[in-house]
């Protein structure tokens, strides 16, 4: 499972409160519901423990990316994975 996590800060101008924002980009692979739930729950808990952010105000966004539309150095990740699995 490839994972790209970005920690950002979002500010609501009406309330003047800074809210933690976690953006997950995951590739669409054979991940279980439990694995996805763990990926979603992990970073917000880090924000609570290390930065003292409120969990109730943390926004989590998960985007699943199809590997057909993802490339590394001009080669589709799907093709790379097929070649890697064939080499084993």
CNS distance restraints for C-alpha pairs under 8 A (distance, minus, plus):
assign (resid   1 and name CA) (resid  26 and name CA) 7.06 0.50 0.50
assign (resid   1 and name CA) (resid  27 and name CA) 6.48 0.50 0.50
assign (resid   1 and name CA) (resid  29 and name CA) 6.63 0.50 0.50
assign (resid   1 and name CA) (resid  31 and name CA) 7.45 0.50 0.50
assign (resid   2 and name CA) (resid  26 and name CA) 5.86 0.50 0.50
assign (resid   2 and name CA) (resid  27 and name CA) 5.81 0.50 0.50
assign (resid   3 and name CA) (resid  24 and name CA) 7.03 0.50 0.50
assign (resid   3 and name CA) (resid  25 and name CA) 5.89 0.50 0.50
assign (resid   3 and name CA) (resid  26 and name CA) 4.95 0.50 0.50
assign (resid   3 and name CA) (resid  27 and name CA) 7.15 0.50 0.50
assign (resid   4 and name CA) (resid  24 and name CA) 5.99 0.50 0.50
assign (resid   4 and name CA) (resid  25 and name CA) 5.19 0.50 0.50
assign (resid   4 and name CA) (resid  26 and name CA) 6.69 0.50 0.50
assign (resid   5 and name CA) (resid  22 and name CA) 7.12 0.50 0.50
assign (resid   5 and name CA) (resid  23 and name CA) 5.80 0.50 0.50
assign (resid   5 and name CA) (resid  24 and name CA) 4.89 0.50 0.50
assign (resid   5 and name CA) (resid  25 and name CA) 6.54 0.50 0.50
assign (resid   6 and name CA) (resid  22 and name CA) 6.09 0.50 0.50
assign (resid   6 and name CA) (resid  23 and name CA) 5.36 0.50 0.50
assign (resid   6 and name CA) (resid  24 and name CA) 6.86 0.50 0.50
assign (resid   7 and name CA) (resid  20 and name CA) 7.61 0.50 0.50
assign (resid   7 and name CA) (resid  21 and name CA) 6.16 0.50 0.50
assign (resid   7 and name CA) (resid  22 and name CA) 5.10 0.50 0.50
assign (resid   7 and name CA) (resid  23 and name CA) 6.70 0.50 0.50
assign (resid   8 and name CA) (resid  20 and name CA) 6.63 0.50 0.50
assign (resid   8 and name CA) (resid  21 and name CA) 5.26 0.50 0.50
assign (resid   8 and name CA) (resid  22 and name CA) 6.42 0.50 0.50
assign (resid   8 and name CA) (resid  23 and name CA) 7.80 0.50 0.50
assign (resid   9 and name CA) (resid  18 and name CA) 6.64 0.50 0.50
assign (resid   9 and name CA) (resid  19 and name CA) 6.15 0.50 0.50
assign (resid   9 and name CA) (resid  20 and name CA) 5.30 0.50 0.50
assign (resid   9 and name CA) (resid  21 and name CA) 5.70 0.50 0.50
assign (resid  10 and name CA) (resid  18 and name CA) 5.91 0.50 0.50
assign (resid  10 and name CA) (resid  19 and name CA) 5.41 0.50 0.50
assign (resid  10 and name CA) (resid  20 and name CA) 6.47 0.50 0.50
assign (resid  10 and name CA) (resid  21 and name CA) 6.40 0.50 0.50
assign (resid  11 and name CA) (resid  16 and name CA) 6.74 0.50 0.50
assign (resid  11 and name CA) (resid  17 and name CA) 5.99 0.50 0.50
assign (resid  11 and name CA) (resid  18 and name CA) 4.63 0.50 0.50
assign (resid  11 and name CA) (resid  19 and name CA) 6.16 0.50 0.50
assign (resid  12 and name CA) (resid  16 and name CA) 5.54 0.50 0.50
assign (resid  12 and name CA) (resid  17 and name CA) 5.84 0.50 0.50
assign (resid  12 and name CA) (resid  18 and name CA) 6.69 0.50 0.50
assign (resid  12 and name CA) (resid  19 and name CA) 7.74 0.50 0.50
assign (resid  13 and name CA) (resid  17 and name CA) 7.38 0.50 0.50
assign (resid  19 and name CA) (resid  57 and name CA) 6.10 0.50 0.50
assign (resid  19 and name CA) (resid  58 and name CA) 6.24 0.50 0.50
assign (resid  19 and name CA) (resid  59 and name CA) 7.55 0.50 0.50
assign (resid  20 and name CA) (resid  47 and name CA) 7.86 0.50 0.50
assign (resid  20 and name CA) (resid  53 and name CA) 7.12 0.50 0.50
assign (resid  20 and name CA) (resid  57 and name CA) 6.98 0.50 0.50
assign (resid  20 and name CA) (resid  58 and name CA) 4.93 0.50 0.50
assign (resid  20 and name CA) (resid  59 and name CA) 6.35 0.50 0.50
assign (resid  21 and name CA) (resid  58 and name CA) 5.85 0.50 0.50
assign (resid  21 and name CA) (resid  59 and name CA) 4.80 0.50 0.50
assign (resid  21 and name CA) (resid  60 and name CA) 6.06 0.50 0.50
assign (resid  21 and name CA) (resid  61 and name CA) 7.93 0.50 0.50
assign (resid  22 and name CA) (resid  43 and name CA) 7.27 0.50 0.50
assign (resid  22 and name CA) (resid  44 and name CA) 7.23 0.50 0.50
assign (resid  22 and name CA) (resid  58 and name CA) 7.54 0.50 0.50
assign (resid  22 and name CA) (resid  59 and name CA) 6.18 0.50 0.50
assign (resid  22 and name CA) (resid  60 and name CA) 4.84 0.50 0.50
assign (resid  22 and name CA) (resid  61 and name CA) 6.30 0.50 0.50
assign (resid  23 and name CA) (resid  60 and name CA) 6.08 0.50 0.50
assign (resid  23 and name CA) (resid  61 and name CA) 4.96 0.50 0.50
assign (resid  23 and name CA) (resid  62 and name CA) 6.17 0.50 0.50
assign (resid  23 and name CA) (resid  63 and name CA) 7.85 0.50 0.50
assign (resid  24 and name CA) (resid  40 and name CA) 7.79 0.50 0.50
assign (resid  24 and name CA) (resid  60 and name CA) 7.65 0.50 0.50
assign (resid  24 and name CA) (resid  61 and name CA) 6.08 0.50 0.50
assign (resid  24 and name CA) (resid  62 and name CA) 4.70 0.50 0.50
assign (resid  24 and name CA) (resid  63 and name CA) 6.09 0.50 0.50
assign (resid  25 and name CA) (resid  62 and name CA) 6.10 0.50 0.50
assign (resid  25 and name CA) (resid  63 and name CA) 4.92 0.50 0.50
assign (resid  25 and name CA) (resid  64 and name CA) 5.96 0.50 0.50
assign (resid  25 and name CA) (resid  65 and name CA) 6.78 0.50 0.50
assign (resid  26 and name CA) (resid  62 and name CA) 7.42 0.50 0.50
assign (resid  26 and name CA) (resid  63 and name CA) 6.21 0.50 0.50
assign (resid  26 and name CA) (resid  64 and name CA) 4.86 0.50 0.50
assign (resid  26 and name CA) (resid  65 and name CA) 5.92 0.50 0.50
assign (resid  27 and name CA) (resid  64 and name CA) 5.41 0.50 0.50
assign (resid  27 and name CA) (resid  65 and name CA) 4.67 0.50 0.50
assign (resid  27 and name CA) (resid  66 and name CA) 5.91 0.50 0.50
assign (resid  27 and name CA) (resid  67 and name CA) 6.16 0.50 0.50
assign (resid  28 and name CA) (resid  64 and name CA) 5.57 0.50 0.50
assign (resid  28 and name CA) (resid  65 and name CA) 5.70 0.50 0.50
assign (resid  28 and name CA) (resid  66 and name CA) 5.35 0.50 0.50
assign (resid  28 and name CA) (resid  67 and name CA) 6.73 0.50 0.50
assign (resid  31 and name CA) (resid  35 and name CA) 6.18 0.50 0.50
assign (resid  31 and name CA) (resid  36 and name CA) 6.76 0.50 0.50
assign (resid  32 and name CA) (resid  36 and name CA) 6.38 0.50 0.50
assign (resid  33 and name CA) (resid  37 and name CA) 6.11 0.50 0.50
assign (resid  34 and name CA) (resid  38 and name CA) 6.19 0.50 0.50
assign (resid  35 and name CA) (resid  39 and name CA) 6.33 0.50 0.50
assign (resid  36 and name CA) (resid  40 and name CA) 6.26 0.50 0.50
assign (resid  37 and name CA) (resid  41 and name CA) 6.08 0.50 0.50
assign (resid  38 and name CA) (resid  42 and name CA) 5.94 0.50 0.50
assign (resid  39 and name CA) (resid  43 and name CA) 7.42 0.50 0.50
assign (resid  40 and name CA) (resid  44 and name CA) 7.65 0.50 0.50
assign (resid  40 and name CA) (resid  60 and name CA) 7.15 0.50 0.50
assign (resid  40 and name CA) (resid  62 and name CA) 7.65 0.50 0.50
assign (resid  41 and name CA) (resid  45 and name CA) 6.49 0.50 0.50
assign (resid  42 and name CA) (resid  46 and name CA) 6.52 0.50 0.50
assign (resid  43 and name CA) (resid  47 and name CA) 6.39 0.50 0.50
assign (resid  44 and name CA) (resid  48 and name CA) 6.39 0.50 0.50
assign (resid  44 and name CA) (resid  55 and name CA) 6.61 0.50 0.50
assign (resid  44 and name CA) (resid  58 and name CA) 6.66 0.50 0.50
assign (resid  44 and name CA) (resid  60 and name CA) 7.80 0.50 0.50
assign (resid  45 and name CA) (resid  49 and name CA) 6.16 0.50 0.50
assign (resid  45 and name CA) (resid  55 and name CA) 7.28 0.50 0.50
assign (resid  46 and name CA) (resid  50 and name CA) 5.80 0.50 0.50
assign (resid  46 and name CA) (resid  51 and name CA) 7.55 0.50 0.50
assign (resid  47 and name CA) (resid  51 and name CA) 5.09 0.50 0.50
assign (resid  47 and name CA) (resid  52 and name CA) 6.36 0.50 0.50
assign (resid  47 and name CA) (resid  53 and name CA) 5.62 0.50 0.50
assign (resid  47 and name CA) (resid  55 and name CA) 7.94 0.50 0.50
assign (resid  48 and name CA) (resid  52 and name CA) 4.65 0.50 0.50
assign (resid  48 and name CA) (resid  53 and name CA) 4.67 0.50 0.50
assign (resid  48 and name CA) (resid  54 and name CA) 6.08 0.50 0.50
assign (resid  48 and name CA) (resid  55 and name CA) 6.25 0.50 0.50
assign (resid  49 and name CA) (resid  53 and name CA) 7.76 0.50 0.50
assign (resid  53 and name CA) (resid  58 and name CA) 7.72 0.50 0.50
assign (resid  54 and name CA) (resid  58 and name CA) 6.62 0.50 0.50
assign (resid  65 and name CA) (resid  69 and name CA) 7.48 0.50 0.50
assign (resid  65 and name CA) (resid  70 and name CA) 7.54 0.50 0.50
assign (resid  66 and name CA) (resid  70 and name CA) 6.92 0.50 0.50
assign (resid  67 and name CA) (resid  71 and name CA) 7.59 0.50 0.50
assign (resid  67 and name CA) (resid  76 and name CA) 7.07 0.50 0.50
assign (resid  67 and name CA) (resid  77 and name CA) 5.51 0.50 0.50
assign (resid  67 and name CA) (resid  78 and name CA) 5.40 0.50 0.50
assign (resid  68 and name CA) (resid  76 and name CA) 6.14 0.50 0.50
assign (resid  68 and name CA) (resid  77 and name CA) 6.69 0.50 0.50
assign (resid  68 and name CA) (resid  78 and name CA) 5.70 0.50 0.50
assign (resid  69 and name CA) (resid  76 and name CA) 7.11 0.50 0.50
assign (resid  70 and name CA) (resid  76 and name CA) 5.86 0.50 0.50
assign (resid  70 and name CA) (resid  77 and name CA) 5.90 0.50 0.50
assign (resid  71 and name CA) (resid  75 and name CA) 5.13 0.50 0.50
assign (resid  71 and name CA) (resid  76 and name CA) 4.19 0.50 0.50
assign (resid  71 and name CA) (resid  77 and name CA) 5.27 0.50 0.50
assign (resid  72 and name CA) (resid  76 and name CA) 6.51 0.50 0.50
assign (resid  72 and name CA) (resid  77 and name CA) 6.65 0.50 0.50
assign (resid  75 and name CA) (resid  79 and name CA) 7.11 0.50 0.50
assign (resid  75 and name CA) (resid  80 and name CA) 7.08 0.50 0.50
assign (resid  76 and name CA) (resid  80 and name CA) 6.46 0.50 0.50
assign (resid  77 and name CA) (resid  81 and name CA) 6.05 0.50 0.50
assign (resid  78 and name CA) (resid  82 and name CA) 6.25 0.50 0.50
assign (resid  79 and name CA) (resid  83 and name CA) 6.26 0.50 0.50
assign (resid  80 and name CA) (resid  84 and name CA) 6.11 0.50 0.50
assign (resid  81 and name CA) (resid  85 and name CA) 6.05 0.50 0.50
assign (resid  82 and name CA) (resid  86 and name CA) 6.12 0.50 0.50
assign (resid  83 and name CA) (resid  87 and name CA) 6.23 0.50 0.50
assign (resid  84 and name CA) (resid  88 and name CA) 6.88 0.50 0.50
